[in-house]
Amino acid sequence: MEKQIHWIKSSYSGPNGDCVELATTLDEIRDSKDPHGPTLAVDVSTFVRAVQQGRFDR
C-alpha cells in the first residue's frame, strides 16, 4: 500500500502557486507548481533554522 502524503502550503503563498509545500510527515518538500514532480527529502529542524536565519531571502 502506498503511503498517503498530505501537503501544507504556506498561507503567504500567492494565487499563482509559486510556493514550496511541506509534507505533513515533515520530511519532504515540493514545488507547488509541479505537484506530481520530484520531492526533496529534508531535515525539517535544519530547514526551519535556515529560514529563520534568512538564508533563503532574496
N, C-alpha and C positions, 0 to 999 in steps of 0.2 A: 504494500500500500504506500502510495506517495504521500510524503508529509505535506500538510496544508500550511502554507505560509500566508499570513496576513501582513499587509504593508501599511505604514503610517506615513502620511505626507504632512509636511510642515504647514501649520496654519498661516505661515508667512508666504507660502507659495503663491505665485501669480496665476491668473487664469490660463496662461499659455502653456502651463505644465512644466516649465523649466524648474525642476526641483529634484532633489535627492530624496528617496524614500528609505525608511528604516524598517526592516522586518521586525515583527513583534517578538521573534526569537532573539532579537538583539545581537545577531551575529552576521547579518548581511545588509548591504545597501545596494540600491539600483537607481538608474536614471529613470525618472517617471515618464519621460518621453518614449522609452523603449521597454515597456513592462514585460515583454517576453524575451528580452535580450539578456545579456550576461549580468551576473551579480558579483559583488566584491565581498569577500569574507573580511570581517573587521573585528577588532577588539574594541568594543564599544567604549570602555573606560578611556582607552588611549585616544580614540576618535573624539570623544566629548572634550577631553583635556585640550586637544589640538584646536578644536573650535573655540573654546573659551580663551585660548591664548591668541586667537586671531590669525592662526596660520593659514586660513582659507580666505581671508579678506582680500579684496582687490585693491 
